[in-house]
Structures are given as C-alpha cells and as structure tokens.
Amino acid sequence: MSAPTGDIGLIGLAVMGQNLILNMNDKGFTVVAYNRTTSKVDHFLANEAKGTKIQGAHSLEELVSKLKKPRKIILLVKAGQAVDDFISHLEPLLEKGDIIIDGGNSHYPDSIRRTKELEAKGLLFVGSGVSGGEEGARYGPSLMPGGSPAAWPAIKEIFQKTAAQVNGEPCCDWVGETGAGHYVKMVHNGIEYGDMQLIAEAYDILKRGLGSTEDEIAEIFTQWNKGVLDSFLIEITSNILKFKDDDGQALVTKILDKAGQKGTGKWTAINALDAGIPVTLIGEAVFARCLSALKDERIRASKVIAGPQKEEFKGDKKQFIDDLEQALYASKIISYTQGFMLMRQTAGELGWNLNYAGIAQMWRGGCIIKSVFLGDITAAYQKNPKLESLLFDDFFNKAVHKAQPGWRRIAAQAALWGIPTPAFSTALAFFDGYRSEIVPANILQAQRDYFGAHTFRVLPGKENAKLKAGEDIHINWTGRGGNVSASTYLA
C-alpha cells in the first residue's frame, strides 16, 4: 500500500465543508473528503472537485488511512450529538497525537469537555470558530482555533494559509485553551447581532424619522462605508437596500419583519448574565429579535396603543445624518467594549490566556463583522495587552467624546418620534453608567436590606461607630425588625 498523501481530512460535505475543502486545495494542501452519505463524496469529486488534488473516502477507516501523521480531521457537521458521534467512531481508528478539529457552531462548554476527554485518551482536540459564511469558507474565512495547545504547530500552516489575509496578515491565530476558540466565535456572533441591530435602527430612523427612501438610505450607507463605519455589514446593507423586485420596488420592503436566530447571540447574553458583566447591547439585540417575532401581537397593539404625533423633520438633514453616523460609531464602540470585557472575565474564570489583539486581528477579514474599526482595536491591545476597557484607550476615548453630542441628539429625537432604538439607547445608558463615579445602587442595597435583611456596605469616608468599613451591615430600619441578616449576594 502506498504511503498516505492527505494533509488533512474533512467530514461533512454541505456548502461550508465543500467550500473549505476547495479553499484548502487552492492553497496547495491535499484534502481527503468524507460524508456519511457517500454518494455526496462521489458527486463532489465528479463535479466541484474535478481536476483537483482532492481525494475521497467512502468510510472513516479509508479516510484515516489516507492521512499523513499526525492525522488531522475537521468535522463540519451539525453541532451537538453528531459531533460526539463522529468523535466516538474516530477514536478507535486514531493514534496518540492525532487531532480532531470541530469547525461547527458548537457551544463552548462542549469544547471544554471534548478537549479534556480526548486528551485523557492521548488524542488532541481543537474547537475552531469558522466565520464568513459560504464565501468566506471558499476564499478565506476568519478562523478561531482553541483547544489542545500541542495541536497548534501541526495545523498552523494549513489554518493560516486557508484564512483570509489582511495586509499580509492571516485572520487566524491560536485563541487559547480548551473551549476558547468556540467561546470567541460565540462572542463574535453576539457582537454580530449587535452590529446588525444598530444598522437596522439607523435604517428605521432614516425611513420613519426623516422619511428617506430605500435608495436614499442606500446612498447614505455607501457614504458611511468610506469612513469610520467601513465594514462588511454596512456594505451589504447598502446593496440590500438598492436591490429591486421585478416591479421596481425595493425588495427589502416586502420582507416580513420577523427575525430568526440560531442561538449564539442568546448564548452570549446568557453567559454575560452568568458572569455578571453588563453586555447590554447584545442582550437588547437578542430581545429585539424576540420582539420582532411577536408580529401578530404588534399588529393588534398598533391599533390600540398610540404614540406621539409624527411631525415632519424641520432641522438640518445633513447634520442629522452626520449625528446618526457618529451615534452608530459610538454605539459600536460600546458593544465591542462590552464584548471584550466579557471575554476578559471568562478568561480569568477559566484560566485562559486570550490574545485580545490577535482576536481583533482575526476578525479584521473573512468574517461577518470585518471592518476597518477592528484594526483600531488590534492597535489598542497591541499597545496595552492588559487594557481594562477600550474606553481607556486614547483613540477610542477621543472617538466617543467626539461622537457624544450627536449620539445624544439622535437618542433624544428617536424617543420624541416614538421610534424604538433599544441598541442605541442601551449603549448610551451603559456609557453614562460606566462614567458615573456614583450610581443609585445605594437605594437598591437599602431596599434589599429593608425588606430582606440582605445587608450593605458603607462608602469609604462615611464610617462611624455604627457603620464600619469593610463589614456587611444590617440596620433595623423600622424598629420592628431583628438584627439577624440574610446571606449576602454580591454581583
């Protein structure tokens, strides 16, 4: 039998799998393709893969036999049980040091578990986020690998050459241990929810507030795409708004306003609640999709609940559009600030060594949230890898301060018009809360102690004989309560 020539194997020949194989083939790697329905393998080899070095396999045994050691196998199958099933079938066929890579949208706790289980058996596991959709997979995705660090040297060249390139730098680097790769992909998707919601709100303000047409809004977005908002999502939104149906109307005006979701944004919001980190913008973006799903109820509500009388805008339209651009930019800064705060918190809890500059760089190309803006985040973390918050970086600090007047005017005007802006509004609320030395949580703590004896702590400099620094204090507020306190809960 001839020596194996396959550099890497891939299981799962749906669109993403096929495109990733063709991409790796273009970069000079020999890929062995396998699918549980083996007729798909034959069809792929006879059509899309015809004339390439791509090899096929009709069984897992054949797949493994065609791979050079250490064997590297990517799974691009449905997240959940299917991944575990393939891993259990592969395990007895592999040898120590072989690598299983899950490139699906797996929940990061599953990747933590799989890393530990496979390492205990002498195998290596990589859970890798893959972003960029069909086109990214074909021509250069953003790849976010994490898991067994020993696997990285063996897959580094394949991953970095297959990934998108920005200014000669690959949009792929090692993210961190166990579930870090899928965790970072989850946060990426949460940020994507936020970016999309902000753009949708900007569209709503321009359409319902200014009365602009889809063509006019498309032109505004095209102009924005030449400045600080230069990004994939702004670009495609402009293209979407220009797209006409057969009758000449903008197709987007015919699309039912009920948004779907696959769950990654929800996972991010749940993780933020569990971690006690105020990732408010992504949370509001998820809830906005939930509200959109209540279409029938909203139709009934629109007939019985009145908002403000809509008045024609009499101000300076150009200034308003400039304000909206700044509001979108500032809100986006807040969303990424929150996302990186969440990653930092989770990394601390799980002992991951996340490379924040590297993560921003991975997102600069190939993925859905790619933008010029991410180059500025990369620079901020390169300058200070331990940066506590993007708002402490000079560049972003100045950008937010410059945007502030327009941001406030937009939030106020939208409220006066009765146009919902959950993402814009929560971004501004977070900004104002974050920059406040004192917030009204003293009232909350007093209420909690009053009705539930949950205790409070005293402000430094306000101590006295009864109020001692550093102690959990319970006060008998009514004269009727006792002096026994409940256990404290600190967020």
Summary of the structure (lengths in Angstrom):
residues: 491
radius of gyration: 26.1
end to end distance: 62.5
largest distance: 89.7
contacts: 1625
relative contact order: 0.09
helix: 55%
strand: 10%
